[in-house]
Amino acid sequence: MTVGIKNFIRGILSLTSYPVRVYGINQFRLSRRLVFSKKVQHLGKWYITMGNRWLCRTRMPYSEFKREFAKQYGLTDDEFEKLEFTVDYLSFCE
């Protein structure tokens, strides 16, 4: 096993690891593809911004995050309904 994989597994199993809430944005059903831009960068710390599913860690409440994301991209009501927002938890270690 490589050192990177060992450290990753150690981090998951570590007693000092803790779950962090992240918001997922799934755009599979959207007819156009959103391209990550600086206009949403201020919403939080982004972990994945490529492809159809993005992950963001933020202190914003869930409903506020969704509203602000839609506002920054100028989404119509129909487009907003096609986006799938989820709440997930990732394990981080100190």
N, C-alpha and C positions, 0 to 999 in steps of 0.2 A: 504494500500500500504506500502511496506517495505521502510526503509530509503534509501537503495541502489537504488531502482527504482525511488524514489522521487528525489534524487540527480542527477540521470541520466537524467530525464525529465527536471529538472531545468537547467542542463548544456546545453541541446539542445536548450531550449527556452531563455537562458541567452543572454543579450545584449553584453556580453563580449566573446561570443563564436565566433569562426572564422573557416572557412573551411581550411583544410589542404589536399594537393594533395597526393594521395597514388597510387602506381602502383599495379595492381592485376596480378597474374600469375595463369592461369587456365590450369591444365594439364590433363583434362578429356580425351582428344583425344590421349594422349601420351601412347605408348604401355608399357613403364616401368614407375614406380613411382619414382619420385625424393624424396630423403630424405634430409631434411634440414641439412646443415652442416656449420661448421665454415668458410669454404672457401667462402661463400657468405654473411656471417654476416657483413662484412665491407661495403657492398653496401648501408646500411641504417639501419633504425630502423624497425624491423620486428614486425608486430602485429599478424599475423596468419601464422604459419609454419607447420600446420598439415592438413591432408586431401589433396584434389585436388586443392584448391584455397588458395593462399598465398597473403598477403598484406604487402607492404613495403613502408615506408616513406623515401624519399631520396632527396637530392639536385641535383642529377645527372639528366641531360637531359634524356628524355624518350628513345631516340635511343641509347644513351650510356649505359643506364641501361640494356636494352635488350641485347645488344652486350656483355657486361661484364658478365651478368648472364649466357648466353649461353657458353661463354668462360670458366667460372669457372666450369661448369658441363660437359664440353667437348661434347656438343650436336652436332649431325650431322645436316646438312642442313634440312633433312627430319624431324628430331625430333624438330628442331627449328620452322619449319612451323606448326607443330601440336600444339605447345604451343599457348595459347591465352593471349596476354598482353593487359591490359586495364588501363585506367586512371580513378580513382574515387576520390571523395572528402568526407572526414569525418569531422564532426564538433567537434572541441575541445574548451574547455573553460579554461580560466586562473584561 
